[in-house]
Amino acid sequence: MNFSWLSVFIFALIAVVVSAGKCPAHFTKDGNRCVTDRPVHGECPQGSKLEISINKCVHNSH
């Protein structure tokens, strides 16, 4: 039998697990969230929102 689909599935599962712990580009890990400095003018990068309590943009990881 050809089990190549199983190896592709396992590889995809490993890729998801490895990438889950990393932050997107221009974001750094701060505890359990990905943050970047708040821009002086303008809005936070797409996919993030300003969290006033820490004065940084927090990536929406959901």
Secondary structure, 3 states (H helix, E strand, C coil): CCCHHHHHHHHHHHHHHHHHCCCCCCCEEECCEEEEECCCCCCCCCCEEEECCCCEEEECCC
